[in-house]
Structure formats: structure tokens, C-alpha cells
Amino acid sequence: MNVRRKKMKEKLAINGGIKSVTIEHPHEIWPPLAGEDELKELAEQRNLDISIRGKSGPIKELEDDFKKFMDNKIKYTVTFNSGTSALLAAYFSVGIDENSVVIGPATTYHAALSPTYLLKGNVKLVDIDKETRCIDVNQIEKAITSKTKAITVVHQWGYPCDMEAIMRLARKYSLKVIEDCSHAHGSRRDGQLCGTFGDVAVFSLQTNKAVFAGEGGILVTNNEEIYNRATLLGHYRERSRDEINDLSYQKYWVTGFGLKLRMSPFNAIVAKHSLKKFEAIKRERHMCLEYFNERLKEVSYIEPLKFEKNIDMGAWYGFKPLVIQEKLGKYTKSDLIGMLQAEGVEVSNPSSPCLATLPLYSETKGMMFPNIIKERNDINDYPVARYVQNNALSLPTFSNFSRDKEIIDQYIIAMKKVGEWLCV
């Protein structure tokens, strides 16, 4: 046994063996290069107007195109300089204030909920579902109190939340529903697009997203008052003057509500062109990641992702399978990541920890508003979020099947090679 163990150990690249993955990094190549038409439009905009203050030019074109992208189920769209700014506008628009609590998932990107604190509101975290990584709908109701104002759902990594159950709860308790669709461009549940279920939805258009602007965000809603309030928060002067019909709000057009959060026309041009390529990107990602997920069944220590038949992952956003810890023997997940990286696999820990591990969410008295006592969010209250944090791997979101299939095949070879060592 010792001779066999030594022989196998020598085969691992981390111990001087030959790497299994021979294709050079980077393997996740994103964003794609701009086409000549995009570069030409950017250059022309430079000499035409570098600061659009109203709804015109590429800003208007992007917002109108996004309505079509949303199956024309959305009446209002408004762009912002980031997804975080759009989320701030969403929370402000539904009336979050110092008397409000927002319920949200314990694991997601921190900015999905952090704008609540800027409005002096509070956040109550709820554990997630292990399979979907979305908020566990079975635990939401017990977190609702008389101060609860809204539920934020994040379609994590592109997996649509159980919106039917969440909307039932929202109606029962008269709560607003904010959809953070930053991971879920084109994702559907029972054929319905994410972003068309709740009162207001936000899409990040940051560089790593399937529809990207570099930096940017877009808010969508069918509620006129939400649109008016969101617009006034980030768009003073021309946009507010021309777009808001309610005189009680329009009187603020010169100042808005004090902030400037509008998108640059250059970002709008980039987003407009990436939106045109969305369907092709979505097809490629499905081909790549469904193939990858199927092949992971050959790897003894990784649990492939599971999908309900009624969901469509859209353009995904990340590929985060779970390690089966008991298969690692004496090794840790960190050991495993080191072994796989040495073999040439692009793998790391996911970037979204359980929010209760972060001071902004865990401290009941923080630096922002020291006189406000915040909701208690204790890491021990979220066992599934902790489990996912301890066991998830982050692998590339492949986007070109003809190029990436060979990389995926080499990854499987590397993973099985490491698995032989782990199982000795």
C-alpha cells in the first residue's frame, strides 16, 4: 500500500508530476472583445455627446431594447451607473427607511442588501436552500415581523427562486418584493422571466455579467410610483422633468432627490451591443455547463448541480458545485483546490460568503449609523449557508463550446487523477 501511495503521489503535479491540463490560462475569457460596429459607435459618441442628462441616444436605445429583452412585460426601465445604485433606488422607491426590515438570503453578494443600511433600514437574513443556493422559502415566514417591509430575492448564480411561493407570502403580509436579477439575465421559472414577478427588479451590468456595460445597472418595474421615486433619486433635471408625469413628484425635477447616479452613454453603448449577443452567449453557456455538469458525475468527490425541470438558468453567472467532504479523507477543501490548481484547473473559493461573517451584517452596532441598533445576524443561525461556504468550488463559466469542450475534458481528467490520490 505504501509503495502504491508513493507512486500515485508522484503523479500529482503538486508533487512534481505532469499537469493534466495543458491548455494555457485564462480558461474563462470574459468579456469578449468588442466588434468594429461597437468601437465605431463609441468613437462617434465621443464627439457627439459624452454626458447624456435625459432619456435619449444610447441610453434610450438600451432601455427600450431591455423592455424587449424582458418579453415586453415591463412598462418602465431606468439605467444607473451600477447595479448597486439601481438597488439603492429600488429600496428607496419601495419606502425602506429607519422603521423597515428587509428579509434577504444569507448567502449572496453583499450589495444585494447593503443599500438598505444607507437608508437606515435593517436586514434580516434567512438561510438558503442547498440545491438552488436561493433563499429558503420555507424559512421566510418565521422571520417576518411587524417591521418587515420587503423581501429581497436573489436568483443566485442564475437559478430562479421559487417566486410563486414568495409572492404568496408577500401578498399575505402586504410586503414588497425586490428581485435582484444580477446573476439571472434570461433566467426563467415556468417560462416566466426573472424580473417580472416582483414589484421591482434590478439587473447588474457589471463587466462579468452576461449583459455588461463595464459598470452599470438597470431597474425595471410596472409600478409608476416606484419608477418616479427611483428616477428622482438618481436623475435630476432633464430626465425627471420629461419622464415624470405625477406633478407631486415632477416638481423636484431640478434637484431630483439629491443624487446623480445616471449611466454614461459609453457604458450604454457597450451594454446595448452585449445585449444583442445575449442569445448566442446563452446557448453556448448552456452547452458548456450542462456538458461539464454531466461529466462531473464521473468525479467521486464532487456533487454535480441539480436542476428542477421547470427552470431555465438563462446565461448562468457562475458554476459552483459542492465538494463531498467525506470523500476527501484527511485532506481539506483548501488542499483539494491546491491540487487541482497545480494540475492546471482554474478553481477557487466562491466570492460570496455567508453575509453573517461580514461586519456590516453581523455587528448589531456599526460604524455607519452608530446610534441605530441593527438586526442580529449570527452565523450559527444559517447552517446551510455555512455548509455551502465550506464546500462550494468556483469553476469557470465557459462560454464557447467549440473551444471549451477540450478544456472541460482535461479538467475531468485532472479531477479524476486527484480523486485517485484522495481515495487511496
C-alpha positions as CSV (number, residue, x, y, z in Angstrom):
1,M,0.0,0.0,0.0
2,N,2.8,2.5,0.9
3,V,4.6,1.8,-2.4
4,R,1.3,2.4,-4.3
5,R,0.6,5.5,-2.4
6,K,4.1,6.9,-3.1
7,K,3.8,6.1,-6.8
8,M,0.4,7.9,-7.0
9,K,1.7,10.8,-5.1
10,E,4.5,11.3,-7.6
11,K,1.9,11.5,-10.4
12,L,0.3,14.6,-9.0
13,A,1.6,17.9,-10.4
14,I,1.7,19.5,-6.9
15,N,4.4,16.9,-6.2
16,G,6.3,17.3,-9.4
17,G,4.2,15.3,-11.8
18,I,3.0,16.4,-15.2
19,K,0.0,18.7,-15.3
20,S,-3.2,17.2,-16.7
21,V,-4.5,20.5,-18.2
22,T,-2.2,21.6,-21.0
23,I,-4.2,24.5,-22.3
24,E,-2.9,27.8,-21.2
25,H,-4.8,30.2,-18.9
26,P,-7.0,32.1,-18.8
27,H,-9.8,29.5,-19.4
28,E,-12.6,31.8,-18.5
29,I,-12.2,34.5,-21.2
30,W,-14.6,37.4,-20.4
31,P,-15.7,39.9,-21.6
32,P,-15.4,39.1,-25.3
33,L,-13.7,41.6,-27.5
34,A,-15.7,44.5,-29.0
35,G,-16.7,44.3,-32.6
36,E,-15.9,47.0,-35.2
37,D,-19.5,48.3,-35.0
38,E,-19.3,48.8,-31.3
39,L,-16.0,50.5,-31.4
40,K,-17.2,52.8,-34.2
41,E,-20.3,53.8,-32.2
42,L,-18.2,54.5,-29.1
43,A,-15.9,56.8,-31.2
44,E,-18.8,58.6,-32.7
45,Q,-20.5,59.2,-29.3
46,R,-17.2,60.8,-28.1
47,N,-17.7,63.6,-30.5
48,L,-21.5,63.7,-30.2
49,D,-22.4,63.8,-26.5
50,I,-20.3,62.5,-23.6
51,S,-22.9,63.3,-20.9
52,I,-26.5,62.5,-21.6
53,R,-28.7,64.0,-19.0
54,G,-32.1,62.9,-20.3
55,K,-33.5,59.8,-21.9
56,S,-32.0,60.0,-25.4
57,G,-29.4,58.4,-27.6
58,P,-27.9,55.1,-26.5
59,I,-29.5,55.5,-23.0
60,K,-33.0,55.4,-24.6
61,E,-32.0,52.7,-27.0
62,L,-30.7,50.5,-24.2
63,E,-33.7,51.0,-22.1
64,D,-36.1,50.3,-25.0
65,D,-34.1,47.2,-26.0
66,F,-34.2,45.9,-22.4
67,K,-38.0,46.1,-22.5
68,K,-38.0,43.8,-25.5
69,F,-35.5,41.6,-23.7
70,M,-38.0,41.3,-20.9
71,D,-40.6,39.9,-23.2
72,N,-42.3,43.4,-23.2
73,K,-43.7,42.5,-19.8
74,I,-42.2,45.6,-18.2
75,K,-43.5,49.1,-18.5
76,Y,-40.6,51.2,-17.1
77,T,-36.9,50.8,-17.3
78,V,-34.3,53.2,-16.0
79,T,-30.5,52.9,-16.1
80,F,-28.0,53.6,-13.4
81,N,-24.2,53.8,-13.0
82,S,-24.1,50.5,-11.3
83,G,-26.3,47.6,-10.1
84,T,-25.7,48.7,-6.5
85,S,-27.0,52.2,-7.3
86,A,-30.0,50.6,-9.0
87,L,-30.6,48.5,-5.9
88,L,-30.4,51.6,-3.7
89,A,-33.0,53.2,-5.9
90,A,-35.2,50.1,-5.6
91,Y,-35.1,50.1,-1.8
92,F,-35.7,53.8,-1.7
93,S,-38.6,53.5,-4.2
94,V,-40.5,50.9,-2.1
95,G,-40.1,53.1,1.0
96,I,-37.4,51.5,3.0
97,D,-36.5,53.7,6.0
98,E,-35.4,53.6,9.6
99,N,-38.5,51.7,10.6
100,S,-38.1,49.0,8.0
101,V,-36.6,45.5,7.9
102,V,-35.8,43.8,4.7
103,I,-35.6,40.0,4.6
104,G,-32.9,38.5,2.3
105,P,-30.7,35.4,1.7
106,A,-27.8,34.6,4.0
107,T,-25.5,33.9,1.1
108,T,-25.2,36.3,-1.9
109,Y,-23.2,39.3,-3.0
110,H,-23.1,41.8,-0.2
111,A,-24.5,44.7,-2.3
112,A,-27.8,42.8,-2.9
113,L,-28.9,44.0,0.6
114,S,-26.4,46.6,1.8
115,P,-28.2,49.7,0.3
116,T,-30.8,49.0,3.0
117,Y,-28.3,50.2,5.6
118,L,-27.8,53.5,3.7
119,L,-31.5,54.2,4.2
120,K,-31.1,53.4,7.9
121,G,-33.2,50.3,7.4
122,N,-32.4,46.8,8.7
123,V,-31.6,43.4,7.2
124,K,-32.8,40.1,8.5
125,L,-31.0,37.2,6.9
126,V,-32.7,33.8,6.1
127,D,-30.9,30.6,5.4
128,I,-30.6,29.3,1.8
129,D,-31.6,26.1,0.0
130,K,-28.7,23.8,-0.6
131,E,-29.6,22.8,-4.1
132,T,-30.7,26.2,-5.5
133,R,-28.5,28.5,-3.4
134,C,-31.5,30.8,-3.2
135,I,-33.4,31.9,-0.1
136,D,-35.2,29.0,1.6
137,V,-38.8,29.9,1.1
138,N,-39.8,27.5,4.0
139,Q,-37.9,29.8,6.5
140,I,-39.1,33.2,5.3
141,E,-42.4,33.4,7.2
142,K,-40.9,32.8,10.6
143,A,-38.5,35.8,10.0
144,I,-41.4,38.2,9.3
145,T,-42.3,40.7,12.0
146,S,-44.4,43.9,12.2
147,K,-41.4,45.9,10.9
148,T,-40.8,43.7,7.8
149,K,-41.3,45.9,4.7
150,A,-39.9,43.8,1.9
151,I,-38.4,40.5,0.8
152,T,-35.3,40.6,-1.5
153,V,-34.8,37.5,-3.6
154,V,-31.6,36.9,-5.4
155,H,-31.6,34.4,-8.2
156,Q,-28.2,33.1,-7.1
157,W,-25.8,32.1,-9.9
158,G,-28.8,32.3,-12.3
159,Y,-31.1,29.8,-10.5
160,P,-34.6,31.3,-10.3
161,C,-36.1,31.4,-6.8
162,D,-39.5,29.9,-6.1
163,M,-41.3,33.0,-6.9
164,E,-44.8,31.6,-6.7
165,A,-44.3,30.8,-3.0
166,I,-42.6,34.1,-2.3
167,M,-45.3,36.1,-3.9
168,R,-47.9,34.3,-1.9
169,L,-46.1,35.3,1.3
170,A,-45.8,38.8,0.1
171,R,-49.5,39.1,-0.6
172,K,-50.3,37.5,2.8
173,Y,-48.3,40.1,4.7
174,S,-48.5,43.0,2.3
175,L,-44.8,43.0,1.6
176,K,-42.9,44.4,-1.3
177,V,-40.7,42.0,-3.4
178,I,-37.4,43.2,-4.8
179,E,-35.8,40.8,-7.4
180,D,-32.1,41.0,-7.6
181,C,-31.5,39.6,-11.1
182,S,-27.8,40.4,-11.3
183,H,-27.0,36.8,-11.9
184,A,-30.1,35.9,-13.8
185,H,-30.2,37.6,-17.2
186,G,-32.6,35.5,-19.2
187,S,-33.4,33.0,-16.4
188,R,-36.9,31.7,-16.3
189,R,-39.2,29.8,-14.0
190,D,-42.1,28.0,-15.6
191,G,-41.4,30.0,-18.7
192,Q,-41.6,33.4,-16.9
193,L,-38.6,35.7,-16.9
194,C,-36.9,36.6,-13.6
195,G,-37.5,40.2,-13.1
196,T,-41.2,40.1,-14.0
197,F,-42.5,38.6,-10.7
198,G,-41.9,41.2,-8.0
199,D,-42.7,44.9,-7.5
200,V,-39.3,46.0,-8.8
201,A,-36.2,44.2,-10.2
202,V,-32.6,45.2,-10.8
203,F,-30.0,43.8,-13.2
204,S,-26.3,44.5,-12.7
205,L,-24.5,45.2,-16.0
206,Q,-21.0,45.0,-14.4
207,T,-18.2,43.6,-16.6
208,N,-18.6,39.9,-15.5
209,K,-22.3,39.7,-16.3
210,A,-23.7,38.2,-19.5
211,V,-25.1,41.6,-20.4
212,F,-22.4,44.0,-19.5
213,A,-21.7,47.7,-19.6
214,G,-18.4,47.7,-17.8
215,E,-20.2,49.4,-14.9
216,G,-23.9,49.9,-14.9
217,G,-27.3,48.7,-13.8
218,I,-30.9,48.8,-14.8
219,L,-34.1,48.9,-12.8
220,V,-37.3,47.6,-14.2
221,T,-40.9,47.9,-12.8
222,N,-44.5,48.1,-13.8
223,N,-45.3,50.5,-10.9
224,E,-45.3,54.2,-11.9
225,E,-44.7,55.5,-8.4
226,I,-41.7,53.2,-8.0
227,Y,-40.4,54.4,-11.3
228,N,-40.9,58.1,-10.3
229,R,-39.1,57.7,-7.0
230,A,-36.2,55.7,-8.5
231,T,-35.8,58.2,-11.3
232,L,-35.8,61.2,-8.9
233,L,-33.2,59.5,-6.7
234,G,-30.6,59.3,-9.4
235,H,-31.6,61.5,-12.3
236,Y,-32.1,65.2,-11.7
237,R,-33.1,67.8,-14.3
238,E,-34.0,66.7,-17.9
239,R,-34.8,63.1,-17.2
240,S,-37.1,63.8,-14.2
241,R,-38.6,66.8,-16.0
242,D,-39.5,64.9,-19.2
243,E,-40.3,61.4,-17.8
244,I,-42.3,62.0,-14.6
245,N,-46.0,62.9,-15.1
246,D,-47.1,63.0,-11.5
247,L,-46.9,66.7,-10.6
248,S,-46.3,65.9,-6.9
249,Y,-43.0,64.2,-7.9
250,Q,-42.2,66.3,-11.0
251,K,-41.8,69.5,-9.0
252,Y,-38.5,68.1,-7.8
253,W,-37.1,67.9,-11.4
254,V,-34.4,70.5,-10.9
255,T,-32.8,68.7,-8.0
256,G,-34.2,65.2,-8.0
257,F,-33.8,63.8,-4.5
258,G,-30.2,64.9,-4.3
259,L,-28.0,62.2,-6.1
260,K,-26.6,61.7,-9.5
261,L,-26.5,58.0,-10.4
262,R,-27.0,58.1,-14.1
263,M,-25.2,55.8,-16.6
264,S,-22.6,57.1,-19.0
265,P,-23.6,56.9,-22.7
266,F,-20.4,55.0,-23.4
267,N,-21.5,52.3,-20.9
268,A,-24.9,52.2,-22.5
269,I,-23.3,51.6,-25.9
270,V,-21.3,48.6,-24.6
271,A,-24.4,47.2,-22.9
272,K,-26.5,47.7,-26.0
273,H,-24.1,45.6,-28.1
274,S,-23.7,42.9,-25.5
275,L,-27.5,42.6,-25.2
276,K,-27.6,41.9,-29.0
277,K,-25.3,39.0,-28.5
278,F,-27.1,37.6,-25.5
279,E,-29.0,34.7,-27.1
280,A,-25.8,33.3,-28.7
281,I,-24.0,33.6,-25.3
282,K,-26.8,31.8,-23.5
283,R,-26.8,28.9,-26.0
284,E,-23.0,28.5,-25.7
285,R,-23.1,28.6,-21.9
286,H,-25.9,26.0,-21.7
287,M,-23.9,23.7,-24.0
288,C,-20.7,24.1,-22.0
289,L,-22.0,24.0,-18.5
290,E,-24.6,21.2,-19.0
291,Y,-21.9,19.1,-20.6
292,F,-19.5,20.0,-17.7
293,N,-22.1,19.2,-15.1
294,E,-22.9,15.8,-16.7
295,R,-19.2,14.9,-16.8
296,L,-18.8,15.8,-13.1
297,K,-20.8,12.6,-12.4
298,E,-17.6,10.8,-13.1
299,V,-15.8,12.6,-10.2
300,S,-16.4,10.8,-6.9
301,Y,-15.8,13.8,-4.6
302,I,-17.8,16.5,-6.3
303,E,-21.6,16.8,-6.2
304,P,-23.0,18.0,-9.6
305,L,-25.6,20.7,-9.6
306,K,-29.2,19.7,-9.7
307,F,-32.0,21.5,-11.6
308,E,-35.7,21.3,-11.5
309,K,-37.4,20.7,-14.9
310,N,-39.3,24.0,-14.8
311,I,-36.2,26.2,-14.5
312,D,-34.0,27.8,-17.2
313,M,-30.6,29.1,-16.0
314,G,-30.5,31.8,-18.6
315,A,-26.9,32.8,-19.2
316,W,-25.8,31.5,-15.8
317,Y,-23.3,33.6,-13.9
318,G,-21.2,31.1,-12.1
319,F,-20.6,27.3,-11.9
320,K,-20.3,26.3,-8.2
321,P,-20.6,22.6,-7.5
322,L,-20.1,21.2,-4.0
323,V,-17.3,19.1,-2.6
324,I,-18.3,15.9,-0.8
325,Q,-16.1,16.4,2.3
326,E,-16.2,12.8,3.4
327,K,-14.6,11.7,0.2
328,L,-11.5,13.9,0.9
329,G,-10.2,11.8,3.7
330,K,-7.6,13.7,5.7
331,Y,-7.5,16.5,3.2
332,T,-9.3,19.8,3.3
333,K,-11.1,21.7,0.6
334,S,-8.0,24.1,0.5
335,D,-5.8,21.1,-0.1
336,L,-8.0,20.0,-2.9
337,I,-8.0,23.4,-4.5
338,G,-4.2,23.5,-4.4
339,M,-4.0,20.0,-6.0
340,L,-6.4,21.0,-8.8
341,Q,-4.7,24.3,-9.4
342,A,-1.4,22.5,-9.7
343,E,-3.0,20.3,-12.4
344,G,-3.9,23.4,-14.3
345,V,-7.6,23.7,-13.3
346,E,-8.9,27.3,-12.8
347,V,-10.6,26.7,-9.5
348,S,-11.0,28.8,-6.3
349,N,-13.4,29.5,-3.4
350,P,-16.6,31.4,-4.4
351,S,-16.6,35.1,-3.8
352,S,-19.9,35.2,-2.0
353,P,-19.5,34.1,1.7
354,C,-22.3,33.9,4.2
355,L,-23.2,37.5,4.9
356,A,-23.3,36.9,8.6
357,T,-19.5,36.5,8.5
358,L,-19.1,40.1,7.4
359,P,-19.1,43.0,10.0
360,L,-21.6,45.0,8.0
361,Y,-24.2,42.3,8.6
362,S,-23.0,40.7,11.9
363,E,-22.5,43.8,14.0
364,T,-25.6,45.0,15.9
365,K,-24.0,48.4,16.3
366,G,-21.8,49.5,13.4
367,M,-19.8,52.5,12.1
368,M,-22.3,53.8,9.6
369,F,-25.1,54.9,12.0
370,P,-23.7,54.1,15.5
371,N,-27.0,55.1,17.2
372,I,-29.0,52.5,15.3
373,I,-29.3,49.0,16.7
374,K,-29.2,46.5,13.8
375,E,-30.9,43.1,13.5
376,R,-28.9,40.2,14.9
377,N,-27.5,38.0,12.1
378,D,-25.5,35.2,13.7
379,I,-23.5,32.8,11.5
380,N,-24.8,29.9,13.7
381,D,-28.3,30.5,12.5
382,Y,-27.5,29.7,8.9
383,P,-26.2,26.1,8.8
384,V,-26.9,25.6,5.1
385,A,-25.2,28.8,4.2
386,R,-22.2,27.7,6.3
387,Y,-22.2,24.3,4.6
388,V,-22.2,25.8,1.1
389,Q,-19.5,28.3,2.1
390,N,-17.3,25.4,3.4
391,N,-17.9,23.1,0.4
392,A,-18.5,25.1,-2.8
393,L,-16.0,25.4,-5.6
394,S,-15.8,28.1,-8.1
395,L,-15.1,26.9,-11.7
396,P,-15.1,28.8,-15.0
397,T,-18.4,29.9,-16.6
398,F,-17.4,28.6,-20.0
399,S,-19.0,30.4,-23.0
400,N,-17.6,28.8,-26.2
401,F,-18.3,25.2,-26.6
402,S,-16.1,24.5,-29.6
403,R,-13.1,26.0,-27.7
404,D,-14.0,25.0,-24.1
405,K,-15.0,21.3,-24.6
406,E,-11.4,20.3,-24.7
407,I,-10.7,22.3,-21.5
408,I,-13.6,20.7,-19.7
409,D,-12.4,17.2,-20.8
410,Q,-9.0,18.0,-19.4
411,Y,-10.5,19.2,-16.2
412,I,-12.3,15.9,-15.8
413,I,-9.0,14.0,-16.3
414,A,-7.3,16.2,-13.7
415,M,-10.2,15.8,-11.2
416,K,-10.2,12.0,-11.6
417,K,-6.4,11.9,-11.2
418,V,-6.6,13.9,-8.0
419,G,-9.6,11.6,-6.9
420,E,-7.4,8.5,-7.3
421,W,-5.0,10.0,-4.8
422,L,-7.7,11.1,-2.4
423,C,-9.3,7.6,-2.5
424,V,-6.0,5.7,-1.8
